[in-house]
Structures are given as structure tokens and as C-alpha cells.
Amino acid sequence: MPVSDTTFRVLGLHCPSCALRLEKVLASAPGVAAAHVDLLRATAVAQVDDPATRPLDVSALVARADAAGFRLEPLPREPPQGQSPPS
């Protein structure tokens, strides 16, 4: 089963408790299999088990984070190793 990650820049993280709270907010969202927040890099990753049958609703995640006091900005996907980004 394919797995898909969506990475976000996070604004509003100030401490480990903030990171844990945002991680719980993201992980509880419909369609999210797992979430990880990196306090030092100010990023969050939401993982979807099967994006073909259940795509991630990015705007819903942004709204959930906003309601919890954080701002998410989706980051562009990086190409697989060994491939160049499309021009």
C-alpha cells in the first residue's frame, strides 16, 4: 500500500508542549495515519496510508492547526532521490 507524506512549515511553535499538541491535532484528523512535528526545524509531516483512495485534505489540516493556534504552510514536495524537479 503506498504511503504519502505532506510536509508543512509551522509558525507558532514555542516549546515541546506546543509540538506535542500540534502532533496530536494533526494525527487525529481524518485521513492522517501518523503525524510528526519537529520543533527545531519548525516543520510538521502528515502521513496518509493510501492517498489514492483517501487523499489528504490539506485545507482541513491547515484549519485544524489554525484553531489550535498554529499556522501551517505546505512545503513543495521534493523529487525522489536521483531525479531533478520538473522545469
VEXLOLUM-855467 format. One record per residue: residue number from 1; residue in one letter; x, y negated, z of N, C-alpha, C, CB in turn. Coordinates in steps of 0.02 Angstrom, whole numbers, plus 50000, padded with zeros to 5 digits. Glycine has a CB too. Layout:
N
+-----+--------+-------+-------+-------+-------+-------+-------+-------+-------+-------+-------+-------+-------+
| num | residu |   n_X |   n_Y |   n_Z |  ca_X |  ca_Y |  ca_Z |   c_X |   c_Y |   c_Z |  cb_X |  cb_Y |  cb_Z |
+-----+--------+-------+-------+-------+-------+-------+-------+-------+-------+-------+-------+-------+-------+
| NUM |      A |     X |     Y |     Z |     X |     Y |     Z |     X |     Y |     Z |     X |     Y |     Z |
...
+-----+--------+-------+-------+-------+-------+-------+-------+-------+-------+-------+-------+-------+-------+
***
This chain:
87
+-----+--------+-------+-------+-------+-------+-------+-------+-------+-------+-------+-------+-------+-------+
| num | residu |   n_X |   n_Y |   n_Z |  ca_X |  ca_Y |  ca_Z |   c_X |   c_Y |   c_Z |  cb_X |  cb_Y |  cb_Z |
+-----+--------+-------+-------+-------+-------+-------+-------+-------+-------+-------+-------+-------+-------+
|   1 |      M | 50042 | 50059 | 50000 | 50000 | 50000 | 50000 | 50045 | 49938 | 50000 | 49952 | 50000 | 50061 |
|   2 |      P | 50034 | 49891 | 49954 | 50077 | 49832 | 49952 | 50065 | 49786 | 50012 | 50064 | 49793 | 49887 |
|   3 |      V | 50118 | 49752 | 50031 | 50114 | 49703 | 50085 | 50134 | 49636 | 50057 | 50160 | 49724 | 50146 |
|   4 |      S | 50100 | 49584 | 50078 | 50114 | 49517 | 50054 | 50124 | 49470 | 50114 | 50058 | 49491 | 50008 |
|   5 |      D | 50175 | 49428 | 50110 | 50188 | 49379 | 50162 | 50176 | 49309 | 50134 | 50260 | 49385 | 50188 |
|   6 |      T | 50148 | 49266 | 50176 | 50142 | 49195 | 50160 | 50178 | 49157 | 50215 | 50066 | 49173 | 50154 |
|   7 |      T | 50224 | 49113 | 50195 | 50264 | 49076 | 50244 | 50242 | 49004 | 50245 | 50339 | 49081 | 50227 |
|   8 |      F | 50241 | 48976 | 50306 | 50220 | 48907 | 50317 | 50273 | 48869 | 50356 | 50152 | 48905 | 50355 |
|   9 |      R | 50278 | 48805 | 50343 | 50315 | 48760 | 50387 | 50265 | 48740 | 50442 | 50344 | 48695 | 50348 |
|  10 |      V | 50287 | 48736 | 50504 | 50242 | 48721 | 50559 | 50263 | 48655 | 50592 | 50242 | 48778 | 50611 |
|  11 |      L | 50215 | 48611 | 50599 | 50226 | 48549 | 50635 | 50187 | 48553 | 50700 | 50204 | 48486 | 50593 |
|  12 |      G | 50216 | 48530 | 50755 | 50182 | 48531 | 50819 | 50206 | 48584 | 50866 | 50109 | 48540 | 50807 |
|  13 |      L | 50259 | 48622 | 50847 | 50288 | 48671 | 50892 | 50337 | 48635 | 50939 | 50324 | 48728 | 50853 |
|  14 |      H | 50328 | 48646 | 51004 | 50373 | 48612 | 51051 | 50407 | 48660 | 51099 | 50333 | 48562 | 51091 |
|  15 |      C | 50380 | 48720 | 51107 | 50407 | 48766 | 51156 | 50387 | 48838 | 51139 | 50383 | 48748 | 51228 |
|  16 |      P | 50416 | 48887 | 51173 | 50399 | 48956 | 51160 | 50324 | 48971 | 51171 | 50440 | 49002 | 51204 |
|  17 |      S | 50293 | 48938 | 51217 | 50221 | 48949 | 51228 | 50180 | 48927 | 51168 | 50198 | 48912 | 51291 |
|  18 |      C | 50200 | 48871 | 51137 | 50167 | 48848 | 51076 | 50173 | 48900 | 51021 | 50196 | 48780 | 51052 |
|  19 |      A | 50233 | 48927 | 51013 | 50245 | 48977 | 50961 | 50202 | 49039 | 50973 | 50319 | 48996 | 50958 |
|  20 |      L | 50199 | 49061 | 51034 | 50159 | 49120 | 51051 | 50085 | 49107 | 51039 | 50171 | 49141 | 51123 |
|  21 |      R | 50062 | 49048 | 51058 | 49991 | 49032 | 51049 | 49974 | 49031 | 50974 | 49975 | 48964 | 51081 |
|  22 |      L | 50016 | 48999 | 50933 | 50003 | 48997 | 50861 | 50006 | 49067 | 50831 | 50054 | 48951 | 50826 |
|  23 |      E | 50053 | 49108 | 50854 | 50058 | 49176 | 50829 | 49992 | 49214 | 50842 | 50117 | 49213 | 50862 |
|  24 |      K | 49963 | 49206 | 50901 | 49900 | 49239 | 50917 | 49843 | 49212 | 50875 | 49884 | 49230 | 50992 |
|  25 |      V | 49842 | 49147 | 50863 | 49790 | 49116 | 50821 | 49793 | 49145 | 50750 | 49797 | 49039 | 50819 |
|  26 |      L | 49853 | 49148 | 50723 | 49861 | 49174 | 50654 | 49846 | 49248 | 50650 | 49932 | 49161 | 50629 |
|  27 |      A | 49870 | 49287 | 50698 | 49861 | 49359 | 50697 | 49787 | 49379 | 50704 | 49901 | 49391 | 50752 |
|  28 |      S | 49747 | 49337 | 50735 | 49676 | 49353 | 50745 | 49633 | 49333 | 50685 | 49651 | 49320 | 50808 |
|  29 |      A | 49662 | 49301 | 50635 | 49624 | 49279 | 50577 | 49606 | 49338 | 50533 | 49664 | 49227 | 50537 |
|  30 |      P | 49546 | 49336 | 50502 | 49527 | 49389 | 50456 | 49577 | 49396 | 50398 | 49457 | 49375 | 50428 |
|  31 |      G | 49595 | 49457 | 50384 | 49641 | 49470 | 50329 | 49714 | 49470 | 50348 | 49631 | 49420 | 50276 |
|  32 |      V | 49731 | 49448 | 50409 | 49801 | 49446 | 50431 | 49816 | 49510 | 50470 | 49815 | 49383 | 50474 |
|  33 |      A | 49866 | 49548 | 50446 | 49886 | 49609 | 50479 | 49935 | 49595 | 50536 | 49918 | 49657 | 50428 |
|  34 |      A | 49977 | 49545 | 50525 | 50027 | 49527 | 50576 | 50048 | 49455 | 50564 | 50088 | 49575 | 50574 |
|  35 |      A | 50073 | 49423 | 50617 | 50098 | 49355 | 50611 | 50161 | 49348 | 50653 | 50044 | 49303 | 50632 |
|  36 |      H | 50206 | 49306 | 50630 | 50267 | 49292 | 50668 | 50282 | 49217 | 50663 | 50328 | 49334 | 50641 |
|  37 |      V | 50297 | 49186 | 50719 | 50315 | 49115 | 50721 | 50387 | 49109 | 50745 | 50266 | 49075 | 50767 |
|  38 |      D | 50427 | 49072 | 50709 | 50497 | 49060 | 50727 | 50503 | 48988 | 50751 | 50544 | 49073 | 50666 |
|  39 |      L | 50512 | 48981 | 50816 | 50515 | 48915 | 50847 | 50574 | 48874 | 50822 | 50519 | 48922 | 50923 |
|  40 |      L | 50632 | 48905 | 50816 | 50692 | 48868 | 50795 | 50689 | 48844 | 50723 | 50753 | 48911 | 50804 |
|  41 |      R | 50659 | 48883 | 50680 | 50654 | 48863 | 50609 | 50589 | 48826 | 50595 | 50658 | 48925 | 50564 |
|  42 |      A | 50543 | 48825 | 50644 | 50477 | 48794 | 50637 | 50440 | 48822 | 50577 | 50485 | 48717 | 50630 |
|  43 |      T | 50439 | 48889 | 50574 | 50404 | 48923 | 50520 | 50358 | 48976 | 50549 | 50454 | 48955 | 50470 |
|  44 |      A | 50308 | 48995 | 50509 | 50263 | 49049 | 50527 | 50254 | 49093 | 50465 | 50194 | 49022 | 50553 |
|  45 |      V | 50248 | 49157 | 50477 | 50235 | 49205 | 50423 | 50172 | 49244 | 50440 | 50296 | 49253 | 50412 |
|  46 |      A | 50126 | 49244 | 50392 | 50065 | 49283 | 50399 | 50070 | 49341 | 50349 | 50000 | 49240 | 50387 |
|  47 |      Q | 50059 | 49401 | 50373 | 50067 | 49460 | 50331 | 49998 | 49491 | 50317 | 50114 | 49511 | 50363 |
|  48 |      V | 49986 | 49508 | 50254 | 49924 | 49539 | 50233 | 49941 | 49609 | 50209 | 49887 | 49497 | 50177 |
|  49 |      D | 49904 | 49660 | 50233 | 49917 | 49729 | 50212 | 49906 | 49741 | 50139 | 49874 | 49776 | 50252 |
|  50 |      D | 49849 | 49721 | 50113 | 49833 | 49736 | 50043 | 49804 | 49674 | 50009 | 49783 | 49794 | 50038 |
|  51 |      P | 49847 | 49630 | 49982 | 49823 | 49568 | 49953 | 49778 | 49578 | 49892 | 49882 | 49525 | 49933 |
|  52 |      A | 49782 | 49636 | 49860 | 49740 | 49648 | 49801 | 49666 | 49655 | 49820 | 49764 | 49711 | 49764 |
|  53 |      T | 49653 | 49685 | 49877 | 49584 | 49695 | 49898 | 49560 | 49644 | 49949 | 49575 | 49765 | 49925 |
|  54 |      R | 49607 | 49614 | 49984 | 49589 | 49565 | 50035 | 49639 | 49508 | 50035 | 49585 | 49598 | 50105 |
|  55 |      P | 49633 | 49461 | 49987 | 49682 | 49406 | 49984 | 49678 | 49361 | 50045 | 49671 | 49365 | 49920 |
|  56 |      L | 49733 | 49330 | 50061 | 49737 | 49285 | 50119 | 49704 | 49219 | 50103 | 49809 | 49275 | 50140 |
|  57 |      D | 49661 | 49196 | 50147 | 49628 | 49131 | 50140 | 49673 | 49079 | 50175 | 49555 | 49131 | 50171 |
|  58 |      V | 49718 | 49050 | 50136 | 49767 | 49003 | 50163 | 49733 | 48942 | 50195 | 49815 | 48980 | 50109 |
|  59 |      S | 49682 | 48916 | 50163 | 49648 | 48857 | 50190 | 49615 | 48872 | 50257 | 49595 | 48830 | 50140 |
|  60 |      A | 49590 | 48933 | 50266 | 49561 | 48953 | 50330 | 49615 | 48957 | 50384 | 49524 | 49021 | 50324 |
|  61 |      L | 49674 | 48982 | 50366 | 49729 | 48984 | 50415 | 49751 | 48914 | 50435 | 49788 | 49024 | 50387 |
|  62 |      V | 49756 | 48870 | 50385 | 49775 | 48801 | 50399 | 49724 | 48769 | 50447 | 49780 | 48759 | 50333 |
|  63 |      A | 49660 | 48781 | 50435 | 49608 | 48753 | 50478 | 49611 | 48782 | 50548 | 49539 | 48767 | 50447 |
|  64 |      R | 49624 | 48847 | 50554 | 49630 | 48879 | 50621 | 49689 | 48848 | 50659 | 49639 | 48955 | 50614 |
|  65 |      A | 49745 | 48840 | 50625 | 49804 | 48812 | 50657 | 49790 | 48740 | 50678 | 49866 | 48815 | 50610 |
|  66 |      D | 49757 | 48702 | 50635 | 49740 | 48633 | 50650 | 49696 | 48629 | 50712 | 49704 | 48600 | 50590 |
|  67 |      A | 49648 | 48673 | 50718 | 49603 | 48674 | 50776 | 49642 | 48690 | 50841 | 49547 | 48726 | 50766 |
|  68 |      A | 49698 | 48726 | 50833 | 49740 | 48742 | 50891 | 49793 | 48690 | 50904 | 49773 | 48810 | 50880 |
|  69 |      G | 49796 | 48637 | 50862 | 49843 | 48583 | 50874 | 49907 | 48586 | 50834 | 49860 | 48581 | 50944 |
|  70 |      F | 49908 | 48628 | 50782 | 49968 | 48636 | 50741 | 49951 | 48620 | 50669 | 49998 | 48707 | 50747 |
|  71 |      R | 50002 | 48600 | 50631 | 49992 | 48586 | 50560 | 50034 | 48636 | 50520 | 50011 | 48513 | 50542 |
|  72 |      L | 50001 | 48672 | 50475 | 50036 | 48719 | 50431 | 50042 | 48690 | 50361 | 50000 | 48787 | 50430 |
|  73 |      E | 50100 | 48699 | 50331 | 50112 | 48680 | 50262 | 50139 | 48741 | 50226 | 50161 | 48618 | 50256 |
|  74 |      P | 50101 | 48769 | 50179 | 50126 | 48828 | 50143 | 50192 | 48813 | 50107 | 50074 | 48853 | 50092 |
|  75 |      L | 50238 | 48859 | 50111 | 50302 | 48853 | 50077 | 50300 | 48894 | 50013 | 50361 | 48876 | 50123 |
|  76 |      P | 50336 | 48873 | 49961 | 50335 | 48912 | 49898 | 50365 | 48981 | 49909 | 50375 | 48875 | 49843 |
|  77 |      R | 50340 | 49028 | 49872 | 50366 | 49096 | 49875 | 50436 | 49097 | 49845 | 50320 | 49147 | 49839 |
|  78 |      E | 50480 | 49137 | 49875 | 50547 | 49146 | 49847 | 50544 | 49206 | 49800 | 50601 | 49157 | 49903 |
|  79 |      P | 50579 | 49203 | 49744 | 50579 | 49260 | 49698 | 50615 | 49319 | 49730 | 50612 | 49241 | 49630 |
|  80 |      P | 50599 | 49380 | 49708 | 50636 | 49439 | 49734 | 50710 | 49431 | 49721 | 50609 | 49504 | 49702 |
|  81 |      Q | 50751 | 49463 | 49762 | 50824 | 49458 | 49754 | 50844 | 49479 | 49684 | 50860 | 49501 | 49807 |
|  82 |      G | 50889 | 49441 | 49655 | 50914 | 49457 | 49588 | 50874 | 49425 | 49532 | 50916 | 49530 | 49580 |
|  83 |      Q | 50819 | 49392 | 49549 | 50778 | 49359 | 49498 | 50780 | 49284 | 49509 | 50704 | 49385 | 49500 |
|  84 |      S | 50776 | 49248 | 49454 | 50776 | 49175 | 49458 | 50703 | 49151 | 49461 | 50813 | 49143 | 49397 |
|  85 |      P | 50691 | 49095 | 49493 | 50623 | 49067 | 49492 | 50602 | 49048 | 49422 | 50618 | 49007 | 49539 |
|  86 |      P | 50537 | 49052 | 49408 | 50515 | 49032 | 49340 | 50530 | 48959 | 49327 | 50440 | 49045 | 49332 |
|  87 |      S | 50547 | 48943 | 49265 | 50563 | 48873 | 49248 | 50506 | 48840 | 49212 | 50626 | 48870 | 49205 |
+-----+--------+-------+-------+-------+-------+-------+-------+-------+-------+-------+-------+-------+-------+
***
